Amino acid sequence: MVCLLNEEILEKVDEFLGDVNKKLPEGMELEYEGFYERGFFVTKKRYALIENKNIVVKGLELVRRDWAPVAKKTQEKVLRAILEDASPQKATKIIRAVVEEIKEGKIPLEDLVIHTQLTKNPEEYVQMAPHVLAAKKSIANGRNVSRGAIIRYVIVRGKEPISKRAIPLEDVDVINYDSNYYIENQVLPAVSRIIEAIGYSKEDIMHKEKQSSLDAFFS
């Protein structure tokens, strides 16, 4: 039944494209990009679509290298809970579970590493961003670091500004990572736009269940 419905929809799409393209100026053509079972739009340029369990993401952290894997993986799980299961309850449970794992030190070191590329040599920077200071620490420890290098670092606990607590992966001890940083600056920002768009707040995620469904959202 579903296959027949999909075939009928695709036939309608072909008809629609044919009708529209006949009316467009020469050199312009509307093209078919894909058939997605469900989509989720945070804003016009920030969205996620799903097709045969493959998620296509635009403008969200899942496709950005300068976010830690723990943030990207959590965001993907949340998107799948929404796109595949239409379950905000499942999405919030996923977030809470990750937050608890971070607090308890159960996150693998490789999921905490942030990757940022140097666009110039470390000594040429005026602004001391975390990856720049991490690069300088690597140089101080005898490593050759120059423009174009991918700096891998972890934010550790301490009272200094975040940029000064960026430690090269090669020198970091996993027990010293700053759990608050990874919760407040990585995981929650990566999912907040998504869950807020379906009526959840940070407080709903962290402190209580909220009874709702996505029936109205996807209708």
Secondary structure, 3 states (H helix, E strand, C coil): CHHHHHHHHHHHHHHHHHHHHHHCCCCCCCCCCCCCCEEEEEECCEEEEEECCEEEEECCHHHCCCCCHHHHHHHHHHHHHHHCCCCHHHHHHHHHHHHHHHHCCCCCHHHCCEEEECCCCHHHCCCCCHHHHHHHHHHHCCCCCCCCCEEEEEEECCCCCHHHHEEEHHHCCHHHECHHHHHHHHHHHHHHHHHHHCCCCHHHHHHCCCCCCCHHHHC
